[in-house]
Amino acid sequence: MPCYVDQIQKWPGGGRTFRDGSCHLIADTLDELHAMADRIGMKRAWFQPAPASAPHYDLVPSRRAKAVALGAIELNRADFVAVVRRLRAARIAWAEKRVADAKSEVLASFAEGENG
């Protein structure tokens, strides 16, 4: 399962840490994301679960270069957004399945209680 990085962007007010710009590191799974983050020297405290987006780490250019050297796939903006949308849709589908499974279990318990 791959990890992905988008292009370095310079943001106004990026402060000292991001004065040379930053990008995002995402992955198909959280395990893969955290494994890559560990390999490039990121602290777990820097993880951003970002419920409205994809879980990610912000990378400075030197850490982006390390991630790419370790196999992260470089994506342009359009392709990166497409991956984020795919990951978001997968998370939503997973959550909807968990809710449906929980409802089924409750209904089954209720039915057993009536028949018991």
C-alpha angles and dihedrals in degrees: 000000000000134000121222136207128193126212123291112264126192112221125198109248093018090147127212096310095055101029090120092047134259143233138194131260115207134163142191091253135025090236091057092044094052092043091055091044090053091049093054095045102258120153117234088232088068092061113117114205089191101187092199092052136020121301105261152152123236110232132201115221095265093053090045088055090051091049092051091048088053093051108275111152116239113225134186118234096268094049092044091052089049091054091047090052091048091050092047091050090050091051091050092048090049091050093047090051091051090052092048091048091049091050090050091051092050092048091047091051091049092049091049090051091054092047096043 
